[in-house]
Amino acid sequence: MNFTKSITNNIDKLVGTLKSEDELQEVLKRKFTKKEFKVFVAIESGQSIEDLKRSMKDDEERIEEIYKTACKKLNQELFKKELVSIN
């Protein structure tokens, strides 16, 4: 999965340059809940909602809600600051 591309696609306004892939993954793991991280990575990797429903034993609405929450978190200023490299 390309974290840089996924984050860029989900952030409305990004100022600065994103950190390396490994650093981005660590920030996401730290800031998201385990479910948010799993759903975000799965959806951004192209996994279907049906597969997620089976593996997580949640309904489609709940999975979509978790994904929306993760995307909202990505757009919070404090979260964005941790994703960007400070030169």
N, C-alpha and C positions, 0 to 999 in steps of 0.2 A: 504494500500500500504506500502511496506517495502522500505523506502528511502535509508537505508544503502545498501541493495542489489542492487537497481537500480543505485545508484551512483557508487558503486564498479564495476558494469558491464559496465559503460560508461566512466570511467576514465582509461586512458592508464597507467599512473604511479602514484600510490598513496603512499606517504610517511607519515606514522603516523597512528593514529587511528581516525576513524570518530566520530563525536559528537553523542549525543543521537538523536533519531528519531525526537523529538519535535524541537530541535535546528537545525537539518538539514532542516526541513520543513521551519523554519523561515528564514534561510539563502537563501534557494531556492526562497521563496516568495519575499525576498528583492532584490536578484540579477537578477532574471528572469523578463521579462515583464509578464503581466497578461496572454497573449496568450501563451507564452513559458511555463509558469508554468502549465497552463491548459492542453496543448498538452503533455508535458512531463509526467505529472501525469496520464493522460488518457492512453497513449500508454504503459507506464510501468505497469499500472494496468490491461492491457490486453484488453482495449477497442479497437474496430475495427476502422480502418480509415473511414469506411462508416458511423459509428455512429458519429464520430467527424465531418465529412463533413456536416451532417445534423444539428448538434447542433451549429457548428461554422459558417455555411454558407460560407465555403471556399472550394476550390477544393483540390484534393489529393496532387498535387504538392506543393501547399502552406503549407499544414499541414506538409508534409515531410520536407520542407525547415525550418519551424519553429522548428521542432524536431532536425534537424541537427545543427541548430544555438544554441539551448539549450545545446546539447552535446559538441559543440565546447567551449562554455562558461565554462562548467564544467571542461574542461581540461586546462583552463588558470591558471597560477600559483597563482595569487592573489585570485582567486575564490577558488582554492583548499585549500589555507591557512585558509580560513574562515570555511571550512568544517571539518578541523582536530582539534582535542583537543590538547591543549598545556598543558603538565603536568608540 
